[in-house]
Amino acid sequence: MRAQILPSPRTLTKTILLAIGLAFELPDVAARVAMLGLSPPLLLYAGLYCGLVACLWSAAFIRVPVLRWGWALLFALAAVLIGSFQGATADAMSYDAFVTMIHSAGFADDAFAQYAAALGWSSASALFLLPGLGLEPGARTRLPGIIAIAAPLAGLAALSALLFLRGGEGGRGLPNGWVGMAYSSLVAFEAATQPPMTRLPVRIAHDREGQPRDIVLIIDESIAGRYLDINDPAGVRSGLASPPPGITVANFGIAAAITHCSFGSNLTLRHGGTRDAYQRINATMPSIFDYAKRAGFATIHIDAQRTGGALQNGMDDTERRQIDRFIQFDDIPVIDRDMAAADALIAALGNGRREFILVNKMGAHFPVADKYPDSAQIFGPALPRGEAAAATDAKIPDKLYSGAGSWRLYRNSYRNSVAWTVGGFFDRLFDRARLNGALIIYTADHGQNLHERGDSGTTTHCSPAPIAEEGAVPLAIIGGSPHWDAAAQRHFDASSHYRIFPTLLNAMGYDPAAVRRQYGEALDSPAADPGTFNRLFNARLGRKPLWVRVERAALARPPASDYSGADAGKTRR
């Protein structure tokens, strides 16, 4: 009688494999339990968790191999995806972050290199989950076939409905595979139910008289506003603080980005989304290239980040067709890409044609240890070099959880990268470019949390709960009318990305009143700006954007102690 009750060896093996795979996620479960405490929500969470585990166990005993292995593959892949993110950020993956990751799929290869340790840990979990689900169940399994097939479908439907009702929130501490599949279901649901968006033509009247010869928007990558010398005495040399005679720089100080991730900021800078209507405007209104062409400018996009014609940050084929010259640097080493971008910009400024030029710089995105040549290593001690020289944005060093010492090395490498990619870029531009008659706006896509306060974690931006530093960026205007100096003084440390698009349209000759009605205030407007960035750019499923204010007083200063003392500069070559 007892022998009939005991599970078969195969059933026991599958159950043990699933248990081990889920055990990798126990720290996330413990964090959720600690957050809820002894409360009724804890009972609800425990019931949901156990129910999802039961549904997972049922899927392991589906008799149809293609269905069973299909669930196994989907669950294991979703577990790797969610687990890698959460291991890298030390926080739960939100639906907003999941959507951003989908939009940033072009950087997947770099992300794999960046988060090797987190990816390895989540992959180890999947190595147990995959056979635990996929192996053929034992002959003596008593679970009815209809229950085995229906249970995982019911679990996925229930979790997806819960997340939908909660605006994408509520997945913290639940099995990663279920969360990943539920997020995917929500994305699919949104795509199927959203009405088709039609991109509208340019409808604002314009006057071609009095326009600058060239208009340039330079979007740097991962530049913390306070780490430049134009914004803090402890900042590194930017080339902007003391420009050569005849070149004017109107410094707007530290400004608020659109959001703290590259995708949202770049997409909105190109399409003019406002705080109140960025989703509609970004999806339906003309791009800056469309406006430029309508105003009589040739269009150039200088992309120092991607290669091989790859598009990024929400650019599609329709927008790409509005660009007359699309410049990338396939054969240029990563550390020289910004110098190549400067040379391409210099050539465009000197060709005698009227052009709008958008530059996406390589900037100081990680790996900061290999974003500058040996000759430019000024600050030390710094991170080891030569480990990711061919990567565009990969490889945060291992064991950053160890605290302030590792982040000190990181910040010094970051300073070296900024000095090279910003200071070196503008030195080259100012020395060789023909800037008379050109209007150049310089900013960065987002700021950086460089953990100056000694807090733990491995993320510098795109975190689920960002601090002000992640949205604090530089903002300056080079050249143009003398009135920009007065505007910069009036709005010093009190402006934002949201004012750049209207400024560009005004410079192209579009009717300022119509521009203001559609896109808001320009950089020279007397009206005050909220000075906030959006920490929930993918505000979906009924959720509203969440705003973080950028104020200089709240931002950590670059610690000079990072590179002072007996060991300062010891890694310089």
N, C-alpha and C positions, 0 to 999 in steps of 0.2 A: 504493500500500500504506500509506504513512504517513497519507494522508488518512482511511483507514478506521479507524486507531487513535485519532486525535485525537477528543476529545469534541465533541459538537455545541455550537454557541454557547449554546443554552438550558441545556444541562447545565452548561457552564462558568459561566454566569451564576448559576445556582442554587447551585452549589458556592461561588462567591465570596461570595454574599450570606450563606450559612450561616457561612462562615469569619469574615466581618466581625462578624456577630451574636455569635458565640462569643468573638471577640476582646475584647469589652467585659468579659468575665469573667476575663481573664488575670491581674489582680491577685489574685483569689481562688485561682487555680491556683498562682501563684507562692508565695502564703502557705502553701498546703498542701505544696508541694514543700519549702519551707524548713523547715517543721515536721517533715517525715519525714526529711530529710537523705538521705544515700547509704545506703540500707538496703533489705532485701527488701520491707518494706511500700511503699516508693516504687515498686518494680516492679509490685506488685499494683495500686496506685493508677493508675499509668500505663496498665496494661492495661485496667482498668475504664473509665477516661476515654476511651481510644481506642475501646473497644468501644461505649460509649454514643454517641460521635460517629458511628461507622459505622452504628449503628441509626438515628440521626437522619437521616443522609444517605440511607439506604434509604427512610425514610418520605417523603422528598421526591420519590421516583420511583414512588409508588403511582399506578397508572393511573386508578383510580376517583376522580373529583373530590371527591365528598362525603367519602370516607375521607381523602384527602390534605389537604383543607382543614380537616377535623375535627382531625387531628393538628396542623396549623399553628396553629389557634386555641388549642387546649389548651396546646401547648408555649409559645406566645408569652405567653399570660396567666399561666401558671405562672412563666415567666421574669421577668415584670414583678413578680409577687407576691414571689418570693424575692429578686430583685435589689433591689427597693425596701427590703425589710427589712434586707438585709445592707449596703446602702449607708448606711442611716440609723444602724445600730448599730455599723458597722465590725467586725462579727463574723458568723460563719456562723449561719444559722437552724437551730435544733434542732427536733426533732419536738415537744418541749414548747412551744416558742414558737409553732409552727405551730398547735397545738391551741388555745392561748390566743388567738391571732389570730382563729380561727374563732368562739370564744365571745364575742369582742369585736367582732363584725361590726357592731353598732349604732353603733360609733364610726368606721366606715370613712370617712365624709365628712370627719371631722376629721383622720384619719390622712393622707388625700390632701393636705390643706392643710398639715399639719405637715411632711411629707417631700417637698416639691415637687421639690427638686433630685435626691434619690435616685430619685423616681418618674420624673422626666424622663430620667435616665441609663438606667434599665432599660427605659423605653419606647422610647428610641432603639435599644437593642439589639433589641427586639422588632420594630421597623420593618424591620430586615434579616432577622430570622428568619422573620417571617410570609410575605413573598413568596418567600424562599428555599425554604420548605417547600411553599407553596401553589401557586406558578405551575406551569403544565402542563409536564411534562418533555419533552425533545426526542424526536423520532421515532426517533433512532438509539440511544437508551439500551438497553444490553444486559442490564440487571438483570432477572432473571426476576420476573414479577409476584408469585408466591407468596413469594419472598424479600423483596420490597419490603413486602408486607403483614405477613409474620411477624416481620421483624426488629424493628420498634419495639415490638411486643407482647412479644417475648422480652426486649428491653432493659428495658422497664418492669417485667416480672415478675421479672427478675433483680435489679434494683436494689431493688424493693419487698421481695423475700425477704431480701436482704442487710441492709437497714435493719431489717426485722422481727427477724432473728436478733441484731442488735446493739442491740436496744432503741430503735431510732429514731436511732442515732448512725451516722456514717460518710458523710454527704452533703457534708461540707465540701470545697470545691474541685471538685465535679462540676458538669456543666452545670445551671444553675438550673432550666431547664424540666423536666429529668428529675427533679430533686429535688422540685420542687413537685408533679408528677404522682404520684410515688411516695408522698409524704406523704399526698396525697389518697386514694390507694388504701388506705393503712393505716387512715386514718380510716373509710373506707367498710367495710373489713374488720371493724374493731372494732365499728362500729354494727350490722353484720349478724350478728355472732357473739355479742355480749353478750346475756345473758338480760334480759328486760324487768324493770325495777325498779318495785316497787309502794311507794308512799309509805305508811308505817304511821301509824295514828292515835296520839294521845297516850295513853300507858298509865301514866304516873307519877302517883301520888296527890298531891293538893294540898289545902292548907288556906287558906281565904281570909282568915283572921284575921291582923291585924298587917301587912298589905301596905302599901307606899307608895301614896299617892293616884295618882300617875303614875310610870311608869318610862320613861326616855328613853335611847336609844342614839344618840349623835351620831358618825357616821363621816365624818371630814374627808377631803379628797382631797390626797394628795401633800404631807403635812406632815412635814418632817424634825424628829425629836424634839429635836435639839440646837439648833435654830434658834428655839426659844421661850424666853422669859426665865425660865420656871419650871424650865428644865433647863440653862441656861448663862447666865452673866452677859453674854455677847456676843449672846444671843438677842434677838429683837424682842419688843415688848410683846404679850402674849397676852390680857390681861384676866383671867388666872387667878392671877397671882402675888400680887395685892393685891385680892381681891374686896371688895365693900362689906360693912359690918357685918351680921352675921346670915347671911351666906352662907359656907359652909365648902367648901374645895377640898382633897381628899386627893390629893396628887400622887404617883403611883407612878413618876415619873421617866421614863426612856427604856425602853421595852418592845420586845419582839420581835413583829413582825407575823406573820401566818400565812404570807404569802409576799410577794414584792416586786412583784406585779401586782394591779391592782384586782379583776379577776374572782375569783381564788381567795380573796382576803381577804374580800371582801364575801359571796360565796357561803357560806363557812365560818362567818363571823360570824352569818349568818342561820340556819344549820342545825346548828351545834354540832360540826362535825367535829373529831376529836381527832388528835393526831400519829400514833397507831397505826392509826386507822380512819377517816380523814377522807373517803376516797372512798365507802365504804359508808354512812357516816352522812349525808353530804351528799346521797346519792342516794335514801335510803330512810326517813330519820327525819323527824319533823314539823319545820316551820319555826318560828322564834320567834313568828311571827304566830299560828300554830296553837296553840302553847302559851299565848299571851296570851289568846286568845279562850276557850280552855277554862278558864282561871283567872278569867274574868269581866271582862277588860279589853276595852274597845273598841280597835281598832287603827287607827293612822294611819301612813302613809309619806309623808314630805316629801322629794321628790326635786328638788334644785336643779340637777341636771346635764342630764337629758333633758327633752324636751318632746313634746307631742302624744300623750301616753299611751304612749310607747315604753318598753319594759321593758329592763333591763340587768342585767349581772352574774349571769346564770343564773336570773333570775326568770322563771317561766312563768305561764301563765294560771291554773293551779291555785293557786299561791301568791298571785297577784294577787287571787283571789276571797276570800282570808282577810283582806284589808285593807278596813276599812270606809270609810276616806277616803284617797284617793290624790291627793296634791297635787303639781302641777308648776306652773311659772311660764312659760307660753308667751309672754306679752307683756312680760316683764320683761327688761331688758338684762342681759347676762352679769355685768357688774360689780356689779349690784344683787341678784343671785340669793340670795346668802347673807344679805343684809339682809331679803329677802322670806322666806327660810326662818326667820330669827329671829322675824319677825312672826307667821308661821304657828305656830311653836312657842309663842310667848307667848300667842296666842289659845287654843291647846289646853290649856296649863297653867292657864289661868284660866277654863275653861268649867264647872268643878265636876264633871266626869265622870271616872271612873277609866279611864285609857287607857295603852296601850303605844304609844310614838311612836319610830319609826326615822327619823333624819334623814341623808340623804346630801348633804353640803355640796358646793358648787362648789370651795371650797378654793383651792389654789395650783397646780393643774395648768397646764402651759403652754397658751396663751401667757402667761407671767407678766407680760409688758410691758403687757398690757391687762386685767389682773384687778383693777385698782384705779383709782379716779378721779384726776384731776389733783391734787385737793386732798390726796390721801393719799400723794403721792410725797415720801417723807422721805429715802430713801437714794439717793445718786448718786455717780458717774455711773452711769446705767442704760441699758437698751436703748431704742431708738427706740419710740415709741408710735403707736397708731392703725393698725397694720397688720393686726390680727386681732381687732378689738373684738367681732365677732359670733360668734367661735369659742369653743367650750367647752373644747377641749383640743387646740390646734393650734399649729403654726408655731414651731419652734425656729429661732433666727436662723441665717442662712447663715454658713458659714466658722467654725463653732465649733472645727474642727480647728486653727485658728490658735493656740489655746492659752490661756494664763492670762488674757490681757487680755479676751477675749470672755466667758469664764466669770465674770470679775469683774463685768462689766455684768449678766450673767444673775443672779448671786447678789444684787446690789442690787435688781434688779427683783423677784426672788423675795421678798426681805425686805419690800418694799413690799406685795406681794400677801398675804403672811402677816399683816403688821400690820393690813391692811384686812379680810381674810376671817376671820381668827381673832380678833385684838384687837377689831376693830369689831363682830364678831358677838357676842362675850361682853359687851362694853360695853352693847350694845343689850339683850341678854337679861337681864343683871343689873339694868339700870335699870328695866325694865318688867315683867318676868315675876313671877308669883306662884309662888315656888319652895318654899314651906312644904309639907312632906309629899311632895316629889318626889325621886326618885333619878335622877341623870343620870350616865351613863358617857360620857366623851369620849375618842376616839382618832382615828387616821387609818388609811387602808387600807394604806399603805406609806410608806416614807421616800423619801429623795432622795440620789442621788450627784451632788453639785454640783461635783465636780472641784477640791476645795480644794487637792489635792496637785499640781496642774498636769498631771495625766494627760490624754491625748487622748480623743476620743470625743464623741458627741452625745447619748447616752442619759442619762437621770436615774434610770430604774428599768426593770424588765422586761428587764434585760440578760441575755444567756446565761450570764455568769459574774459574778454580783453580788457586790459588796463589802458589808460589814456595814451601811453607811449606807442602803442600799436597803430594809432591813427594820427600821430603827430608828424607832419612832413614839412620840408622846406618849401617856400614859395617865393619866387623872385621874377621880376621882369627885366630883361636885358634890352637896352635900346628903346626905340619908340619915343613917344612924346614926353617932354619934361614933366607933364602933369602926373606921371606915374609916381614920381618921388613923393608928391603930396598925398596921393592915394595910399602909398605904402606907409607913410607916417601915420595917417589917419586910422588905418586898419592893421597896424603892426600887432602881430600875435592875435589877430581877431578876424581871420578870413578862412576860406575853405575852398576845396576843389569845386564846389557847386557854382562858383563864380567864374570859373575859367571858360566854360563853353560860351556863355553870353559875351564875355570879353573878346573871344575869337570872332564871333559873328559880327560884333560891332566893328572890329578891326577890318573885317572883310567888306564893310559897307552896308550891312543890313540895317533896316530901320530899328533904331534903339528901342523905341516904344513897343514895337511888335515883338522884338526879342525879349524885352522885359516881361511882357504878358505871358509869353510861352515858356521862357526858361529862367526867369528870375533876374536878380541883380548882377551886374558886372563888378569887376574888381575896383573900379573907380566910382562906384555908387556911394553916396553918403550914408545909405541905410546900413544898419548894423547886421552882422551875420551871426547866426547862433553858435558857430564854432564847434559843431558836433559831427561825429562820424557814426555810421550805422553799423552796429554790432550784429544785426540780424538782417543782412542784405536779402537773403532768400526768405523773406517773411511770407509764408504761404499757409494754406489750410486755415485761414481766418486769423492768423497772427499778424500783429502790427510790428513795424520796425522798432528797434530799441536803439536809443541814442546815447552816446558817450561824449561828454564835453572835453575839449582839449584846452587846458590852461597851463601856461608856463609854470606856475607855482606848484602844480601837481606832478610835473614831470621830473624824473630823476636826472640829476646832472651827470655828465660823463666824469667818472672818478679819476682824477689825476693820479691817485695812488696806484692805479693799475700799472703804471709804467715808471713809477718813482722808486728809489731805493737802490740797493747794491746790485740787484739782478736785472735792473731795467736795461733793455736793449741787448741782453746777452744772446738772444737768438738771431740777432741781425747778422746778415751775411755780406 
